[in-house]
Amino acid sequence: MSKIIATFFFVGHMRPAPGTWGSLAALPAAWVLLQFGGWPTLLVCAIAAYFAGLWATRMETRGQENHDPSEIVIDEVVGQWIALLPVAYGTTFSDGAPLALWPGWLAAFALFRLFDITKPWLVGWADRRDDAVGVMLDDVIAGVFAALGVIVLAALYHLALT
């Protein structure tokens, strides 16, 4: 079970760039979650996936020197879902059609990947922990940074329209 969770149903074994594949896989999964219960469901699932991912990462890296193997992508899924939360919340005001806000989906994906890859400030700090918490936390922080970026871009877009 830990391998299925850690690799997000084996997506983490896709090459090249398994982290990007994990982030991409998070998008349709988020869309499905939004169909079932909107942004609250996405939020609850992101929190649950964080704790499941923490457990799975601990199990999969137990006794290994590498605490962040590339096939573990549940952290990217959690971070991507966090990055999508402003877009998901925005669907509340757009007749509940998540894909109507497709520019937000693209921005959330691009910003999350940017912060996850470049690891600025707190993202890098969490990554340097070199443990399961660090594996999960750097992507949570990258997701928060991306979500804030999505909010800023949405605000600029709406200001430009008025």
N, C-alpha and C positions, 0 to 999 in steps of 0.2 A: 504493500500500500504506500509506503514512504517513497518508493521510486516513482510510482504513478503521480503522486502529488508533486514531488520535487521537480519532475520533468514536465509537469502539466500534460499528462496523458501522452508522454514520450515525445512531445514537440521539442524538448531540449536536446534530442539526438539529431535534429535536422542540422545540416551544415550547408554553407558556412553561416557564421553569425547566429548561433542559437539564441542569444539574448534578443536579437531583432525578431526572430521567428516566434519567441515567446510573447513579445510585445504585440506582434501581429495576431497571434492566436487569441490574445486577450480581447481584441476588438469584437469579433463575432460573439464571443462568450458574453461580453458586456451587453451587446445588443439583445441577446436572449434574456439576460437578467432584467433588462429594462422592460421587456415585453411582459414579464411576469409581475413586476411590482414597482417599476420606476426607480428613481434614484435611491430611495431608502433600501431597496433590495440590493442594489449595487454596493452601497455603503456597508451593509451588514455582511455581504459576501466578501468584500475586500478585507474586512476585519477578521472574518472566519478564515479566509485564505492566508492571512498573515500568520495566525497562530498555527494553522495546519502546516504552512510552509516552514515555520520555525522548527516544529517537531520533525518534519520530513528532512530538513537540511541537517539537523543534528544527527538523525539516524543515518543518513547517506554519507556523512563525512566523519562519522565516528571512527577513530583510529587512523585517520588519514592525515597526511601533512597538509594537503590542499583543502582548505575549508570553503572554497568557492569554485568548485569545478564548473566548467562551462555548461554542462548539461542540466544543471539546476536552474530552472527558469521561472519557478513559482514566484520568485521575488520580482521578476519583470512583470508578471501578470498582476500582482498586487499594486505595484507602482503605476502601471498603465491604468488600472481601474481607478486609482486615486486621481490621476491626471484627468480622467474622463468625468469625474464627479461634477464639475461646473457645467459641462455640456449636458450631462444627464439631468441635472437640476433645471437647466434651461429648457428641456423638453416639456417641463410642466407648463411653460408659457407659450409653447409652439404646437398646441393641439396634441401633445404627446407623441409626436412623430420624431423619433431620435435621429433618423437620417436626414431630416430637414435641416439639421444643424451640422451638416457634413464638414464645413470648414473648421468647426470646433474639434471634430474628430481628428482631422488632419493635424491641426495645431497641437492637440494633446499628444498625438503620437510623436510628432517631430520634436516637440519640446522635451518630452520624457526621454526619448532616445538621446537627445543632445546632452541633457543633464546626467543621464546614466553613463554615457560614454566618457564625457569630459570630467565628471566627478568634481565639480567646484565645491569649495568651502565645506559645508556640513556633510555633503554627499561623500566627499573624499575622507573626511574624518570617520564617518561610520564604516566606510569600506576598509579602512586601515585597522579596524578592530580584529579582523582575521578570525572571526568566529561566526556561528550561525546567526546571532543577533545582528552582526555587521552585514552579513549577506542580505538579510531581509531589510534592515534599517536603511541602508544606502539607497535602495530603490523606493522605499517609503518616502524618504526625504526628496529624492529626485521627482517623485510623483507629486509631492506637495509643491515643489518649485514649479513644475510644469502646470499644475492646476492654477497657481497664481498667475503664471504667464498667460494661460487661456483666459482668465478673468480680465486681465489687462487688455489683451487683444480684443475680446468681446466688447469691452467698454469703449475702446478706441473706435471699433467698427460702428457701434451704436451712436457715438458722438458725431462721427462723420456723416451719419444719415440724418441727423437733426439739424 
